[in-house]
Amino acid sequence: MKIDLGMKVSDLVTGFQGIVTGHARYITGCDQYLVQPEPKAEDLGRVRPVAEWFDDNRIVPMDGGDLQPAALAIKNNAAGIEAAPENNGGADAPAPVK
């Protein structure tokens, strides 16, 4: 099964869950994915949970393999698909003016 950046995945061995934020392809053929866990409500404002690397054969997509909204917006932007006007092109805030 194909894993894309931005997918929510789960590790088959440990049950670790999160969103794929990185992909490493090694010359030896061992591909790995960086999985960033989502912070719990009680952890907001504190140190972010630590991301972990997993071999490609250990992780499976969750929730039907759908991309998370932020990753979908990045993918659409790269494909030249316009963002909704209210989204202002994906920017969180207007650029500062000097």
C-alpha positions as CSV (number, residue, x, y, z in Angstrom):
1,M,0.0,0.0,0.0
2,K,1.3,3.4,-0.9
3,I,2.1,5.9,1.9
4,D,2.0,9.6,1.1
5,L,3.2,12.5,3.2
6,G,0.3,13.8,5.3
7,M,-1.4,10.5,5.8
8,K,-2.5,9.4,9.2
9,V,-0.8,6.1,10.0
10,S,-0.4,3.5,12.7
11,D,2.7,1.3,13.4
12,L,1.7,-2.4,13.4
13,V,4.1,-3.4,16.1
14,T,3.7,-0.7,18.8
15,G,0.4,1.0,17.8
16,F,2.2,4.4,17.6
17,Q,-0.1,6.7,15.6
18,G,0.5,10.0,13.8
19,I,0.8,11.9,10.6
20,V,3.6,11.1,8.1
21,T,5.8,14.2,7.8
22,G,9.0,12.8,6.3
23,H,10.2,10.0,4.0
24,A,13.7,8.6,3.6
25,R,14.8,6.4,0.8
26,Y,18.1,4.5,1.4
27,I,20.3,2.9,-1.2
28,T,20.0,-0.4,0.6
29,G,16.3,-0.4,-0.1
30,C,15.0,0.2,3.4
31,D,12.5,3.1,3.1
32,Q,11.4,4.8,6.3
33,Y,8.7,7.3,7.2
34,L,8.8,9.9,9.9
35,V,5.6,9.8,11.9
36,Q,4.6,12.9,14.1
37,P,2.0,12.1,16.8
38,E,-0.8,14.5,17.2
39,P,-0.6,16.4,20.6
40,K,-3.2,15.7,23.2
41,A,-5.3,18.6,24.4
42,E,-3.6,18.6,27.8
43,D,-0.2,18.9,26.1
44,L,-0.9,22.0,24.0
45,G,1.5,24.8,24.8
46,R,4.1,22.3,26.0
47,V,6.9,20.5,24.3
48,R,5.7,18.7,21.1
49,P,5.6,14.9,21.2
50,V,8.7,13.4,19.5
51,A,8.4,12.0,16.0
52,E,9.6,8.5,15.3
53,W,11.0,6.8,12.2
54,F,9.4,3.5,11.0
55,D,10.2,1.1,8.2
56,D,7.7,1.2,5.4
57,N,6.5,-2.4,6.0
58,R,5.5,-1.6,9.7
59,I,3.0,1.2,9.1
60,V,-0.5,1.2,7.6
61,P,-2.8,4.1,6.7
62,M,-5.7,4.9,9.1
63,D,-9.1,6.5,8.3
64,G,-9.1,5.1,4.8
65,G,-5.7,6.5,4.0
66,D,-7.0,10.1,3.5
67,L,-4.5,13.0,3.5
68,Q,-4.8,15.4,6.5
69,P,-6.2,18.9,5.6
70,A,-2.8,20.7,5.8
71,A,-1.1,18.1,3.5
72,L,-4.0,18.2,1.1
73,A,-3.7,22.0,0.8
74,I,0.0,21.7,0.1
75,K,-0.5,19.0,-2.5
76,N,-3.3,21.0,-4.2
77,N,-1.2,24.2,-4.2
78,A,1.8,22.3,-5.8
79,A,-0.7,21.0,-8.5
80,G,-1.8,24.5,-9.3
81,I,-5.3,24.1,-7.7
82,E,-6.5,27.4,-6.3
83,A,-7.2,27.6,-2.6
84,A,-10.5,28.9,-1.4
85,P,-10.5,32.8,-1.3
86,E,-11.3,32.8,2.5
87,N,-8.1,30.7,3.0
88,N,-5.9,33.4,1.5
89,G,-3.8,30.9,-0.3
90,G,-3.0,28.9,2.8
91,A,-1.2,31.6,4.7
92,D,-1.9,31.8,8.4
93,A,-1.6,35.6,8.6
94,P,-0.7,38.4,6.3
95,A,3.0,39.1,5.8
96,P,4.3,41.9,8.0
97,V,4.8,45.4,6.4
98,K,7.9,47.4,7.1
